[in-house]
Amino acid sequence: MQHGRSYSSLVMAHKFHRGQGMTEYIIIVALIAVAAIGVYSLLGKTVRNQVSGIAHEVSGQSSSQQLNEARSSARRSGTVARQDVNLGNYDEATESGSN
């Protein structure tokens, strides 16, 4: 008596669905990583300078220089955000070629 699919075809179908789920997971993780890299490249200097300012304040030192650098980086990132950036002018627009 035959009950539709054989055991081996059911095992193969299960492995296919498990592999498909893993592929979808990898694609989602890759998209999140690309978005995080984009945000970090836009706001990285600002965040680093703010953290540096906090560290100086906690240690009892003046953090005015780090906070001024953070403000300057924030203004620069705002300017970059308003520009039209494509693959041809990315390095110039984001100043990533000078680092």
Short mmCIF file of the C-alpha atoms (twelve columns), coordinates in Angstrom:
data_MODEL
# 
_entry.id   MODEL 
# 
loop_
_atom_site.group_PDB 
_atom_site.id 
_atom_site.type_symbol 
_atom_site.label_atom_id 
_atom_site.label_alt_id 
_atom_site.label_comp_id 
_atom_site.label_asym_id 
_atom_site.label_seq_id 
_atom_site.Cartn_x 
_atom_site.Cartn_y 
_atom_site.Cartn_z 
_atom_site.pdbx_PDB_model_num 
ATOM 1  C CA . MET A 1  0.000  0.000  0.000  1 
ATOM 2  C CA . GLN A 2  1.433  3.365  -1.020 1 
ATOM 3  C CA . HIS A 3  0.851  6.455  1.152  1 
ATOM 4  C CA . GLY A 4  1.878  9.226  -1.266 1 
ATOM 5  C CA . ARG A 5  5.462  10.293 -0.657 1 
ATOM 6  C CA . SER A 6  8.183  7.947  0.411  1 
ATOM 7  C CA . TYR A 7  10.211 8.521  3.560  1 
ATOM 8  C CA . SER A 8  13.296 9.680  1.630  1 
ATOM 9  C CA . SER A 9  11.341 12.320 -0.298 1 
ATOM 10 C CA . LEU A 10 9.882  13.654 2.975  1 
ATOM 11 C CA . VAL A 11 13.386 13.914 4.486  1 
ATOM 12 C CA . MET A 12 14.637 15.759 1.388  1 
ATOM 13 C CA . ALA A 13 11.683 18.172 1.510  1 
ATOM 14 C CA . HIS A 14 12.387 18.892 5.188  1 
ATOM 15 C CA . LYS A 15 16.078 19.583 4.467  1 
ATOM 16 C CA . PHE A 16 15.117 21.910 1.606  1 
ATOM 17 C CA . HIS A 17 12.800 23.969 3.820  1 
ATOM 18 C CA . ARG A 18 15.398 24.144 6.578  1 
ATOM 19 C CA . GLY A 19 18.004 25.341 4.053  1 
ATOM 20 C CA . GLN A 20 15.589 27.897 2.643  1 
ATOM 21 C CA . GLY A 21 14.979 29.319 6.121  1 
ATOM 22 C CA . MET A 22 18.724 29.588 6.757  1 
ATOM 23 C CA . THR A 23 19.230 31.405 3.447  1 
ATOM 24 C CA . GLU A 24 16.504 33.911 4.300  1 
ATOM 25 C CA . TYR A 25 18.083 34.445 7.715  1 
ATOM 26 C CA . ILE A 26 21.510 35.093 6.156  1 
ATOM 27 C CA . ILE A 27 20.023 37.636 3.729  1 
ATOM 28 C CA . ILE A 28 18.293 39.502 6.578  1 
ATOM 29 C CA . VAL A 29 21.481 39.558 8.664  1 
ATOM 30 C CA . ALA A 30 23.454 40.862 5.669  1 
ATOM 31 C CA . LEU A 31 20.942 43.670 5.091  1 
ATOM 32 C CA . ILE A 32 21.094 44.674 8.755  1 
ATOM 33 C CA . ALA A 33 24.901 44.680 8.595  1 
ATOM 34 C CA . VAL A 34 24.906 46.918 5.509  1 
ATOM 35 C CA . ALA A 35 22.483 49.329 7.186  1 
ATOM 36 C CA . ALA A 36 24.606 49.408 10.349 1 
ATOM 37 C CA . ILE A 37 27.751 50.134 8.319  1 
ATOM 38 C CA . GLY A 38 25.954 52.996 6.573  1 
ATOM 39 C CA . VAL A 39 24.773 54.530 9.839  1 
ATOM 40 C CA . TYR A 40 28.189 54.121 11.419 1 
ATOM 41 C CA . SER A 41 29.937 55.741 8.449  1 
ATOM 42 C CA . LEU A 42 27.573 58.705 8.723  1 
ATOM 43 C CA . LEU A 43 27.567 59.109 12.520 1 
ATOM 44 C CA . GLY A 44 30.744 57.290 13.619 1 
ATOM 45 C CA . LYS A 45 32.893 60.335 14.384 1 
ATOM 46 C CA . THR A 46 30.080 62.015 16.302 1 
ATOM 47 C CA . VAL A 47 29.482 58.971 18.496 1 
ATOM 48 C CA . ARG A 48 33.211 58.414 19.131 1 
ATOM 49 C CA . ASN A 49 33.694 62.059 20.151 1 
ATOM 50 C CA . GLN A 50 30.674 61.981 22.468 1 
ATOM 51 C CA . VAL A 51 31.898 58.796 24.149 1 
ATOM 52 C CA . SER A 52 35.342 60.367 24.496 1 
ATOM 53 C CA . GLY A 53 33.758 63.435 26.106 1 
ATOM 54 C CA . ILE A 54 31.861 61.265 28.571 1 
ATOM 55 C CA . ALA A 55 35.050 59.392 29.461 1 
ATOM 56 C CA . HIS A 56 36.855 62.683 30.097 1 
ATOM 57 C CA . GLU A 57 34.042 63.989 32.303 1 
ATOM 58 C CA . VAL A 58 33.901 60.766 34.319 1 
ATOM 59 C CA . SER A 59 37.646 60.987 34.925 1 
ATOM 60 C CA . GLY A 60 37.305 64.584 36.120 1 
ATOM 61 C CA . GLN A 61 38.837 66.240 33.059 1 
ATOM 62 C CA . SER A 62 37.334 68.896 30.810 1 
ATOM 63 C CA . SER A 63 35.545 67.481 27.781 1 
ATOM 64 C CA . SER A 64 34.901 70.733 25.910 1 
ATOM 65 C CA . GLN A 65 37.294 69.811 23.079 1 
ATOM 66 C CA . GLN A 66 35.628 66.421 22.505 1 
ATOM 67 C CA . LEU A 67 32.141 67.943 22.651 1 
ATOM 68 C CA . ASN A 68 33.125 70.625 20.128 1 
ATOM 69 C CA . GLU A 69 34.514 67.912 17.844 1 
ATOM 70 C CA . ALA A 70 31.264 65.961 18.259 1 
ATOM 71 C CA . ARG A 71 29.230 69.055 17.271 1 
ATOM 72 C CA . SER A 72 31.474 69.592 14.249 1 
ATOM 73 C CA . SER A 73 31.117 65.945 13.208 1 
ATOM 74 C CA . ALA A 74 27.340 66.142 13.638 1 
ATOM 75 C CA . ARG A 75 27.181 69.226 11.397 1 
ATOM 76 C CA . ARG A 76 29.369 67.471 8.815  1 
ATOM 77 C CA . SER A 77 27.159 64.369 8.860  1 
ATOM 78 C CA . GLY A 78 24.086 66.578 8.365  1 
ATOM 79 C CA . THR A 79 25.732 68.132 5.329  1 
ATOM 80 C CA . VAL A 80 26.610 64.705 3.925  1 
ATOM 81 C CA . ALA A 81 23.039 63.506 4.506  1 
ATOM 82 C CA . ARG A 82 21.677 66.317 2.349  1 
ATOM 83 C CA . GLN A 83 23.993 65.521 -0.595 1 
ATOM 84 C CA . ASP A 84 23.181 63.286 -3.525 1 
ATOM 85 C CA . VAL A 85 25.598 60.389 -3.129 1 
ATOM 86 C CA . ASN A 86 26.087 57.592 -5.630 1 
ATOM 87 C CA . LEU A 87 28.811 55.057 -6.284 1 
ATOM 88 C CA . GLY A 88 30.726 57.506 -8.467 1 
ATOM 89 C CA . ASN A 89 31.131 60.231 -5.829 1 
ATOM 90 C CA . TYR A 90 30.821 58.297 -2.559 1 
ATOM 91 C CA . ASP A 91 34.435 58.776 -1.418 1 
ATOM 92 C CA . GLU A 92 34.410 62.529 -2.033 1 
ATOM 93 C CA . ALA A 93 30.968 63.080 -0.534 1 
ATOM 94 C CA . THR A 94 31.583 61.086 2.639  1 
ATOM 95 C CA . GLU A 95 35.274 61.939 3.031  1 
ATOM 96 C CA . SER A 96 35.997 58.197 3.306  1 
ATOM 97 C CA . GLY A 97 38.870 58.383 0.833  1 
ATOM 98 C CA . SER A 98 40.915 60.564 3.224  1 
ATOM 99 C CA . ASN A 99 40.801 58.141 6.194  1 
# 
